[in-house]
Amino acid sequence: MKAVIYARYSSDNQREESIEGQLRECGEFAERKGYTVIKTYADRAISGKKADNRPEFMQMIADSKQKSFDVVIVWKIDRFSRDKYDSVYYKNALKKNGVSVISATEPIDDSPEGQLMESIFEGFSVYYIKDLSAKVSRGMTENALKCKYNGGAPTFGYIIDEYKHFQPDPINALIVADVFMRYASGESAKSILNSLKDQGLKTQQDKSPTYSFITTMLKNRRYLGEYRFKDTVVENAFTPLITPEIFDKCQRRLAENQRKPAHFKPVKDKYILTGKIFCGHCGSTMAGVSATSSTGKTHRYYHSLNAKHKKACNKKRVSKALIESTVIDYALKLFDNMPLINRIVDTIFELQTRESSSLPALTSQLNQVEKEIDNVITAIKQGIITKSTKVTLEKLECDKENLEIAIAKEQIERPVLSKEQIQYWICKFRLTDLSNEEQKQKLIDVFVKAIYVYDDKMLITFNYKDGDQCIDFAEIKKFMDSKENPDNQKGYQGSPLSEFGDPSEIRTPDRQPFLKRYSLFLLFINILYFRKTYNISLYPAPFRHFRLYIYSQ
């Protein structure tokens, strides 16, 4: 089987060895599996949040169309993408070309449970990004409160001193004051720009100033001595270059000269089944489409691409609201089946407790080094001391420390979650807010593998063994009618909101008492655990925060 390797690291703060280490471990994995590696792709110092910004990644996707390889090997799943949408989209693109994605260090297989485990890993990857962003934001907020430089291009007219504080630039500060004075006096921004170009002025990036350079400068409140970072505002943080009166006068002129803002179209509804819904007749993807009736109302559907573009399929389009509501209802029904939930939890726990390929090797090396240290110490005790004894012992101690650090990093990056923690994560989907598109999307991403739509029925495949459910449209209609008119009253008229999904208290009345009892049970178990261990560090940070969040609601 032919394979390619994809590697990536995120920032310049990481070393080139990060790529080389990924390539080495992926190569060793390929050798163990009997894969033939025909090419490697590597994006250096590029974030994994957006795939479009990674040239080597996009080249790999394009090369897959030639069907010259069968497998993409990555060091960890988050090396492929840290964005959930990109991950699903490009894995589906590779799958169409007969290519699968395999992690060299994470125990994920092609089984439905393995795909569910992959969703959990990707979920933690997204959490890592958000958590890292929050930590960086906290540090930058502290800098702002101390009026310190937070990075990025320095503001024209100021310089940064050795303590990272803003100080007026002896030359450019006078230019800033002059620009404000001239604009406040009635001179046009274009005239000011031309005069600055004639003087040979250069920006901080050593480029000629542009029109936006002038307008951005005129709107910048930093020239009032004001430091802003998100919601943090510190006035008189450093020496102002202009007076408030001149600044306000310039803002009034800018407001008068500003063009009328463009009218943007409202954001369209999100098609949450994109990439997972297929035509039952031809197998092609079904995409979201919309049409406007004579009354001006917009109707949204899923339509087979073969039927829409190639006219190679006669499958009619299906209502977006009907299909999405049905899939979500059947996904939520999974949580009424506790034996199934327990089986999924057991399977995931077994999958993620399989050791990575690197951890056993590191542990074996550490054991060998410790034996050699014991041998050297034994020799010293017996009086066998040579010139190289001290050097050998120091080297072994250094090797031991490095291996212990490497093992600790591996254990931190891949914490083993308990069954209770996995159950917490899965069962929180009971609380899915059906008015929240993001929460509904996450429910679909994690539990639904594929939907195949036929003329009279649809097949929903969930991410667990034997997770197929075939549903007749007649059954769906009967189910929807029972929800709209639960008491079978004559002359009943359904709520207009039913097209977009009923409120959660109408949709799931039978689950609420059980949910309350289940939450109290989890709280009781949690209290017993804390009384026994009294050590919160045993829980990984994501679940620690999750528990506290649930109980605070």
Salt bridges, closest charged atoms under 4 A:
GLU16 OE2 - ARG44 NE 2.43
GLU20 OE2 - ARG44 NH2 3.67
ASP63 OD2 - LYS39 NZ 3.63
ASP78 OD1 - ARG79 NE 3.12
ASP78 OD2 - ARG82 NH2 3.36
GLU118 OE2 - LYS91 NZ 1.72
GLU122 OE1 - LYS84 NZ 2.81
GLU122 OE2 - LYS91 NZ 2.75
ASP131 OD2 - LYS135 NZ 3.25
ASP178 OD2 - ARG182 NH1 3.29
GLU187 OE2 - ARG182 NH2 2.90
GLU226 OE2 - ARG221 NE 2.96
GLU226 OE2 - ARG228 NE 2.44
ASP269 OD2 - ARG300 NE 3.28
GLU324 OE1 - LYS320 NZ 3.09
ASP329 OD2 - LYS483 NZ 3.22
ASP329 OD1 - ARG507 NH1 2.49
ASP336 OD2 - ARG511 NH1 3.48
ASP346 OD1 - LYS419 NZ 3.25
ASP399 OD2 - LYS395 NZ 3.13
GLU437 OE2 - LYS440 NZ 3.28
ASP455 OD2 - HIS281 NE2 3.28
ASP455 OD1 - LYS315 NZ 3.90
ASP481 OD2 - LYS477 NZ 3.16
GLU499 OE1 - LYS297 NZ 3.37
ASP502 OD2 - LYS483 NZ 3.77
